[in-house]
């Protein structure tokens, strides 16, 4: 299954997905890496901020992204009782991770360690404020080829 998902990455990355990625990278210079994951856990894009082209993620990264998507589904189960998840921020020794749930995609970011908590919240809010037309075009580009 992982092999199939890795091969789908090349097929799934579209001009509209790249346009969405450009908007995300423009939000803050501290964003180092972007993973765009569809609602089924498929990798739509895996790209470093400094790269000109998307990465071809290895099996471990594909599995990681699938697990990130699965966590979104489990969290949504509790939306009625506790409210929707705005974002998940994880501080690690070497990096920060930020997961934001936007319509049709889970956005996974690694962020430079120097970015402070207030800026993280601003990044998350900025992701929620991306023009929905851009998100819709990106999502539709995966289905209507």
Secondary structure as UniProt FT lines:
FT   HELIX           2..12
FT   HELIX           15..27
FT   TURN            29..30
FT   STRAND          31..38
FT   TURN            39..40
FT   STRAND          43..48
FT   TURN            49..50
FT   HELIX           59..76
FT   TURN            77..78
FT   HELIX           79..82
FT   STRAND          87..91
FT   STRAND          96..102
FT   TURN            103..104
FT   STRAND          105..111
FT   TURN            113..114
FT   HELIX           117..128
FT   HELIX           132..143
//
